[in-house]
Amino acid sequence: MFHLAFPVQDFDQTKVFYIEGLGCTPGRASQHALILNLGGHQLVAHRSLIAIQPQAGIYPRHFGLIFDDYADWEALRDRAMTRGLTFYQDPKQRFPGKPTEHYTFFLEDPSHNLLEFKHYVHASAIFGETETAGVGDRE
């Protein structure tokens, strides 16, 4: 289980995106922070008093989940579409036919945090396949 703290501007928008949109379970909350359960991991949304600027791309900062089962990845993709969440990058397949083949999409929350959700065709690619030099698709 991991813990990730990240900045947000507006708790109401954050709740709509993470709870209603992604299906996170809310935990404790104060006027400064909100705990969310994302796939059994603890996210803590901290209210930022400084304006959060949009990123210029997916690198270097984003976070998300890797799904063991393609059907679970597909279900979240469909939920995001149905709930009208903002796709930063549309669902796609990366590296087809290679050991690192996976399905991915990126969402952007209302505070411009980027989230990636993926499913690897070969589970060995999650931490292994070290003979393959590529990580991501940055040019």
C-alpha positions as CSV (number, residue, x, y, z in Angstrom):
1,M,0.0,0.0,0.0
2,F,1.4,3.4,-0.8
3,H,0.5,6.9,0.4
4,L,0.6,9.9,-1.9
5,A,-0.1,13.5,-1.0
6,F,-0.9,16.0,-3.8
7,P,-2.2,19.6,-4.1
8,V,-5.7,20.6,-5.0
9,Q,-7.5,23.9,-5.3
10,D,-11.1,23.1,-4.6
11,F,-12.4,20.3,-2.4
12,D,-15.9,20.2,-4.0
13,Q,-14.4,19.7,-7.5
14,T,-11.9,17.2,-6.0
15,K,-14.7,15.2,-4.5
16,V,-16.7,15.1,-7.7
17,F,-13.7,13.9,-9.7
18,Y,-12.2,11.4,-7.3
19,I,-15.4,10.1,-5.4
20,E,-18.1,10.4,-8.0
21,G,-15.9,10.1,-11.1
22,L,-13.2,7.5,-10.2
23,G,-15.2,5.8,-7.4
24,C,-12.7,6.5,-4.6
25,T,-13.9,6.0,-1.0
26,P,-13.6,9.2,1.1
27,G,-11.8,9.0,4.5
28,R,-11.1,11.6,7.1
29,A,-11.3,15.2,6.1
30,S,-10.4,18.6,7.5
31,Q,-10.6,22.1,6.0
32,H,-7.0,21.5,4.7
33,A,-6.9,17.9,3.6
34,L,-9.1,15.0,2.3
35,I,-8.1,11.3,2.5
36,L,-9.2,9.2,-0.4
37,N,-9.0,5.4,-1.0
38,L,-7.8,4.7,-4.6
39,G,-7.6,1.0,-5.2
40,G,-6.6,0.3,-1.6
41,H,-4.0,3.1,-1.5
42,Q,-4.1,6.3,0.5
43,L,-4.3,9.6,-1.4
44,V,-4.3,12.8,0.6
45,A,-5.6,15.8,-1.3
46,H,-4.1,18.9,0.4
47,R,-5.7,22.3,-0.3
48,S,-3.1,24.6,-2.0
49,L,-3.3,28.3,-1.4
50,I,-1.0,28.8,-4.4
51,A,-2.5,28.5,-7.9
52,I,-1.7,25.1,-9.5
53,Q,-0.5,25.5,-13.1
54,P,-1.2,22.9,-15.8
55,Q,1.7,20.7,-16.7
56,A,3.3,20.9,-20.1
57,G,2.9,17.1,-20.6
58,I,2.8,13.8,-18.8
59,Y,6.5,13.8,-17.9
60,P,7.9,14.1,-15.4
61,R,5.0,14.0,-12.9
62,H,1.9,11.8,-12.8
63,F,0.5,9.0,-10.7
64,G,-2.1,6.2,-11.1
65,L,-2.8,2.5,-10.9
66,I,-1.8,-0.6,-12.8
67,F,-4.6,-3.1,-13.2
68,D,-3.9,-6.9,-13.2
69,D,-7.0,-7.6,-15.2
70,Y,-7.8,-5.9,-18.5
71,A,-11.5,-6.0,-17.7
72,D,-10.9,-3.8,-14.6
73,W,-8.9,-1.3,-16.7
74,E,-11.7,-1.3,-19.3
75,A,-14.3,-0.8,-16.6
76,L,-12.5,2.3,-15.2
77,R,-12.0,3.6,-18.8
78,D,-15.7,3.3,-19.4
79,R,-16.6,4.8,-16.1
80,A,-14.4,7.8,-16.8
81,M,-16.0,8.3,-20.2
82,T,-19.5,7.9,-18.8
83,R,-18.8,10.4,-16.0
84,G,-17.4,12.9,-18.4
85,L,-13.9,13.0,-16.8
86,T,-11.2,14.9,-18.7
87,F,-8.9,12.7,-20.7
88,Y,-5.5,14.2,-21.0
89,Q,-4.5,11.3,-23.3
90,D,-7.1,9.1,-24.8
91,P,-7.0,5.3,-24.2
92,K,-4.4,3.6,-26.4
93,Q,-2.2,0.6,-26.7
94,R,1.5,1.1,-26.3
95,F,4.3,-1.1,-27.7
96,P,2.0,-3.7,-29.4
97,G,3.7,-7.1,-29.8
98,K,6.6,-6.2,-27.4
99,P,7.2,-7.5,-23.9
100,T,6.2,-4.1,-22.6
101,E,2.9,-3.9,-24.4
102,H,0.2,-2.2,-22.4
103,Y,-3.0,-0.3,-22.5
104,T,-3.1,3.2,-21.0
105,F,-5.0,6.4,-20.6
106,F,-4.4,9.6,-18.7
107,L,-6.9,11.8,-16.9
108,E,-6.5,15.3,-15.6
109,D,-8.2,16.2,-12.3
110,P,-9.7,19.7,-11.8
111,S,-6.4,20.9,-10.2
112,H,-4.4,19.7,-13.2
113,N,-2.9,16.6,-11.5
114,L,-2.4,13.9,-14.2
115,L,-3.3,10.3,-13.5
116,E,-2.4,7.3,-15.6
117,F,-4.2,4.0,-15.5
118,K,-2.7,0.9,-17.3
119,H,-2.9,-2.8,-17.8
120,Y,0.2,-4.7,-19.0
121,V,-0.4,-7.6,-21.3
122,H,2.6,-9.4,-19.7
123,A,2.8,-8.9,-15.9
124,S,6.6,-9.3,-16.2
125,A,6.8,-5.8,-17.7
126,I,5.6,-4.1,-14.5
127,F,9.0,-4.4,-12.8
128,G,11.0,-6.6,-15.2
129,E,11.9,-6.9,-18.9
130,T,15.0,-5.0,-18.0
131,E,16.7,-5.9,-21.3
132,T,14.1,-3.5,-22.9
133,A,15.6,0.0,-22.6
134,G,12.3,1.9,-23.2
135,V,10.4,3.4,-20.4
136,G,7.4,5.5,-21.5
137,D,7.2,7.0,-24.9
138,R,9.0,10.3,-24.4
139,E,10.9,11.4,-27.5
